[in-house]
Amino acid sequence: MNAGVRHAPRIAWRHGGWQDGDRALAEEVPVAFTYDGAAHAVMMATPDDLRDFAIGFSLTEGILHSPDDIETLEVVTVPAGIDLRFWLHRDRSEALLSRRRRMAGPGGCGMCGLETLAQAQRAVPRVGAGTPVSPGMIEAALAALPAAQSLNARTRAVHAAGFWHPQRGLVAVREDVGRHNALDKLAGALACLPMEAGSGMVVMTSRISVELVQKAAMMGVTVLAGISAPTVLALDIAQQAGITVIGIARQDGFEVFTHPHRIREPALT
């Protein structure tokens, strides 16, 4: 059984009558991030792939430069939820003290708890040249993603973030009730492989919102695709960061909103 699933009894109205049974539901629990003994953040998340989540969140928030900054990492179940306990190497620990902020965010929010308006539009790095992708690759990535969403197949309630590589196909997929959490989990998975995020494209089962673009920029993602439309602010940040944003991405087509030069035909070999 997946760690992120729990069954709940229910009665269903089907075909003109009531049916007893149960439903597999996605779990959502408080996950705390503790660095060198100090609480930093609490997020509501699906409790699987937690090491990936720990590392990816820390990377996309700029707390870590790489997994090598971690001295030890423990995933500890506590009465109120789960505590991701980091001990960092001294240089990263000292850097964190200078920028510590606290936040408590629900699963649908990637920016809850920010202390100032300016933090909502934080500066992000400009990504590199990346690897061009073809329309056929984008369609193939979208076609491959549903079969890799094992948690969503059972619950119909979680988002997914997947990484597509031109030569290797769908390399990794991570799921969570929060779209930003799913991307953080993917960031951690790619960092531990390790695999450069600019060597392929990230596909999301959600709209492309500003916090996704900010996290993608921190990862070095150059092509970011979502099945729904992006927001205006997300496109503003993507334009500045040099990220190609693809929206309304379905198996029958897609729309490119920023930096279309990375979409090429025919596919690279």
C-alpha positions in Angstrom: 0.0 0.0 0.0 1.2 3.5 -0.8 2.1 5.6 2.3 0.0 8.4 0.9 -3.3 6.4 0.7 -5.9 5.6 3.3 -9.3 4.0 2.7 -12.5 5.6 4.0 -16.0 4.0 4.1 -18.6 5.6 1.9 -22.0 5.0 0.3 -22.3 5.7 -3.4 -25.3 6.4 -5.7 -24.7 4.4 -8.8 -27.0 3.2 -11.6 -30.1 4.3 -9.6 -29.2 2.7 -6.3 -27.0 2.9 -3.2 -23.8 0.9 -2.9 -21.7 0.3 0.2 -17.9 0.3 -0.1 -14.9 2.4 0.5 -12.8 4.9 -1.4 -9.0 5.2 -1.5 -8.1 8.8 -0.5 -4.9 10.8 -0.6 -3.4 11.5 2.8 -2.5 15.0 3.7 -0.4 15.5 6.8 1.7 18.3 8.3 5.4 18.0 7.3 7.8 20.1 9.2 11.3 21.2 8.0 13.8 21.5 10.8 17.3 22.7 10.2 20.0 22.4 12.8 17.3 22.1 15.5 15.3 25.1 14.5 11.9 25.0 12.9 11.8 26.6 9.4 8.6 25.6 7.6 5.5 23.4 7.9 3.7 22.2 4.7 0.7 20.1 4.2 1.8 17.2 2.0 1.3 13.6 0.9 3.6 11.5 3.1 5.6 9.6 0.5 8.9 10.3 -1.3 9.7 12.4 1.8 13.5 12.4 1.3 13.0 13.7 -2.2 10.6 16.3 -0.8 13.1 17.3 1.9 15.9 17.8 -0.5 13.9 19.3 -3.3 12.2 21.9 -1.1 15.5 22.9 0.4 17.0 23.3 -3.1 14.2 25.3 -4.6 14.0 27.5 -1.5 17.7 28.2 -1.8 18.5 26.7 1.6 20.9 24.1 -0.1 23.1 24.4 -3.1 23.3 20.7 -3.5 22.5 17.5 -1.5 26.2 17.6 -0.5 25.3 20.4 1.9 23.5 17.9 4.2 25.4 16.3 7.0 22.5 14.2 8.1 18.7 14.0 7.2 16.1 12.0 9.3 12.5 11.5 8.5 10.8 11.3 11.9 7.2 10.4 12.6 5.9 12.5 15.5 2.4 12.6 17.0 1.4 15.7 15.1 2.8 14.7 11.7 6.3 14.2 10.2 9.5 16.1 10.9 12.2 16.3 8.3 15.3 16.9 10.4 18.4 18.3 8.8 21.8 18.9 10.1 23.8 21.0 7.6 27.5 21.5 7.1 28.7 24.6 8.9 28.9 27.0 5.9 25.3 26.3 4.9 24.1 26.4 8.5 25.6 29.9 8.9 24.1 31.0 5.6 20.6 29.9 6.7 20.7 31.9 9.9 21.0 35.1 7.8 17.8 34.5 5.9 15.6 32.4 8.1 11.9 32.8 7.7 8.9 30.8 9.0 5.9 29.7 7.1 2.9 27.4 7.5 1.2 26.5 4.3 -1.7 24.3 3.2 -1.3 21.8 0.4 -2.7 24.2 -2.3 -0.4 27.0 -1.4 3.3 27.4 -2.3 3.7 30.9 -0.8 1.8 31.0 2.5 3.6 32.6 5.4 5.7 35.1 3.4 6.6 38.1 5.5 6.7 40.8 2.8 5.1 41.4 -0.6 8.5 41.5 -2.2 9.1 37.9 -1.3 6.2 36.9 -3.6 8.3 38.1 -6.6 11.7 37.0 -5.4 14.6 37.2 -7.8 15.3 33.9 -9.5 18.3 32.9 -11.6 18.3 32.9 -15.4 18.4 29.4 -16.7 20.9 28.1 -19.3 20.4 27.2 -22.9 18.9 23.8 -22.2 17.9 21.1 -24.6 15.4 21.8 -27.4 12.4 19.6 -27.6 10.1 18.8 -30.5 6.3 18.7 -30.6 6.5 15.0 -30.8 8.5 14.8 -27.5 6.0 17.0 -25.7 3.1 14.8 -26.9 5.0 11.7 -25.9 5.7 13.0 -22.4 2.0 13.9 -21.9 1.0 10.5 -23.1 3.4 8.7 -20.8 2.5 10.7 -17.6 -0.9 9.2 -16.7 0.4 5.6 -16.5 3.1 6.7 -14.1 0.7 8.4 -11.7 0.1 5.4 -9.5 -1.2 7.4 -6.5 -3.6 9.5 -8.7 -4.9 6.3 -10.3 -6.1 5.2 -6.8 -7.3 8.5 -5.4 -8.0 10.9 -8.3 -6.8 13.7 -6.0 -3.2 14.5 -6.5 -0.9 16.4 -8.8 2.1 15.0 -10.6 5.4 16.5 -11.8 7.4 14.4 -14.3 10.8 14.8 -16.0 11.1 13.8 -19.7 14.5 13.2 -21.2 14.9 13.2 -25.0 16.9 10.0 -25.0 15.5 8.3 -21.9 11.9 9.2 -21.9 10.0 9.7 -18.6 12.8 9.5 -16.1 11.0 10.3 -12.9 7.5 11.2 -11.6 6.5 12.4 -8.2 3.0 13.0 -6.8 1.4 15.1 -4.1 -1.8 16.9 -3.0 0.1 20.1 -3.7 1.4 20.9 -7.2 4.4 22.8 -5.7 5.1 19.8 -3.4 5.1 17.5 -6.4 7.7 19.7 -8.1 9.8 19.9 -5.0 9.8 16.1 -4.8 10.8 15.9 -8.4 13.6 18.4 -7.8 14.9 16.2 -5.0 14.8 13.1 -7.1 16.7 14.7 -10.0 19.3 16.1 -7.6 19.9 12.7 -6.2 20.2 10.8 -9.5 21.9 13.2 -10.4 20.4 14.7 -13.6 20.5 18.2 -14.9 17.0 19.6 -15.1 18.0 21.5 -18.3 18.6 18.3 -20.2 14.9 17.7 -20.8 11.5 19.1 -19.8 9.2 19.1 -16.8 5.5 18.3 -17.3 2.9 19.1 -14.7 -0.7 18.0 -14.2 -1.7 21.5 -13.2 -1.7 25.1 -14.2 1.7 26.9 -14.3 1.6 29.3 -11.4 4.3 31.7 -10.2 5.7 29.5 -7.5 6.1 26.7 -9.9 8.1 28.9 -12.3 10.2 30.2 -9.4 11.0 26.7 -8.2 11.7 25.6 -11.8 14.2 28.4 -12.2 16.0 27.3 -9.0 16.1 23.8 -10.4 17.5 25.0 -13.8 14.4 23.8 -15.7 14.4 25.3 -19.2 11.1 23.8 -20.5 8.0 23.7 -18.2 4.7 22.3 -19.5 1.3 22.2 -17.7 -2.0 20.8 -18.8 -3.8 24.1 -17.9 -3.2 27.7 -18.6 -0.4 29.7 -16.9 -1.0 32.8 -14.9 0.1 36.3 -16.0 2.7 36.6 -13.2 4.1 33.2 -13.9 4.8 34.3 -17.5 6.4 37.5 -16.3 8.8 35.5 -14.1 9.4 32.9 -16.8 10.2 35.6 -19.4 12.8 37.0 -17.0 14.3 33.6 -16.1 14.5 32.4 -19.7 12.1 29.5 -19.2 10.0 28.1 -22.0 6.4 27.8 -20.7 3.9 25.5 -22.4 0.3 25.6 -21.4 -3.0 23.8 -22.3 -0.7 20.9 -23.0 -2.9 17.9 -24.1 -2.3 15.0 -26.3 -3.8 16.8 -29.2 -1.7 19.9 -29.0 -0.3 22.7 -26.7 0.3 26.5 -26.6 3.8 28.1 -26.1 3.8 31.3 -24.2 7.5 32.2 -23.6 10.8 31.5 -25.2 9.5 29.4 -28.1 13.0 28.9 -29.6 13.4 25.7 -27.7 10.5 24.0 -29.5 12.0 22.5 -32.6 11.0 20.0 -35.3 12.2 17.4 -36.1 13.2 15.8 -32.9 16.9 15.9 -31.9 18.7 12.5 -32.2 
